[in-house]
Amino acid sequence: MAARVRQVIWAESARDALDEIITYIAQDSRQGAGHVLEAAIEAAGSLATLSERGRVVPEMNDPAIREIVVFRYRLMYRVEQERVVVVAFVHGARDFATWRREQDSL
């Protein structure tokens, strides 16, 4: 049986968050920033065929919204019929409720 392949896309807000995080890390370590960026892109890319591997985001309790951990960051994504949308890239220590309110106000 052939594996299902979905297109993986990044929401603009997730791309912006990744850019901010990489810029912040690069202030102390360009190499570290490179590792995080590479791992995030690789993890997102793997969702094309392994889209349901992440756990359901506990704060959302929606089986279509899942996450995988990349170093200390939560890469959150929505599984759709033909694609996977990366919706967030957030530090794991960040208060989720505050982040969610910020996203809802956009």
HELIX and SHEET records of a PDB file:
HELIX    1   1 GLU A   12  ALA A   26  1                                  15    
HELIX    2   2 ARG A   30  SER A   46  1                                  17    
HELIX    3   3 PHE A   96  ASP A  104  1                                   9    
SHEET    1   A 5 GLN A   7  TRP A  10  0                                        
SHEET    2   A 5 ARG A  83  HIS A  91  1                                        
SHEET    3   A 5 TYR A  73  VAL A  79 -1                                        
SHEET    4   A 5 ILE A  65  VAL A  70 -1                                        
SHEET    5   A 5 ARG A  55  VAL A  56 -1                                        
END                                                                             
